[in-house]
Amino acid sequence: MANENEMMNIEEVADYLKMSERAIYEWVKLQKIPAFKLGNTWRFRKNEIDGWMESNRTGPSPSTFPVTDVAPLSNNLMNEKLEIEKFKTQVLTKLEMNIGSGRVSFDQFTKEFSKETIKKGLKELEKLGLVLEETKINKTKYITRR
């Protein structure tokens, strides 16, 4: 792949990432990988895929090879989506642990996640039947099932 602005299809991305095409389709559906539709075909920019991989790296950054120059927006957008998913996962996990009360304290998430991440995450959780409620007595906020 000579040109870093090169476009790839599902098959090429699957080959590039050494994954199945089915897995790539699933990630597209879940918006976990940067993609766009051109007609009825999913397309990917190689430089965005490279940036997405770098933004998902764990551990120390490698210093032995140059990192692909990636537009900051695609990294920021991917990081935002990952943070929203992390927030949603934590809320759902804690709800499962608190099955008796059916709610979790909202305050525990405000230290780890930005207001914007929480706002967008709550909007997505509403689709799953969860809402943010405040008690009348002491104004404590909870995320609870409707």
Secondary structure as UniProt FT lines:
FT   TURN            4..5
FT   STRAND          7..8
FT   HELIX           10..17
FT   HELIX           21..29
FT   TURN            30..31
FT   STRAND          36..38
FT   TURN            39..40
FT   STRAND          41..45
FT   HELIX           46..55
FT   HELIX           72..97
FT   TURN            98..102
FT   STRAND          103..105
FT   HELIX           107..110
FT   TURN            111..112
FT   HELIX           115..126
FT   TURN            127..129
FT   STRAND          130..134
FT   TURN            136..138
FT   STRAND          141..145
//
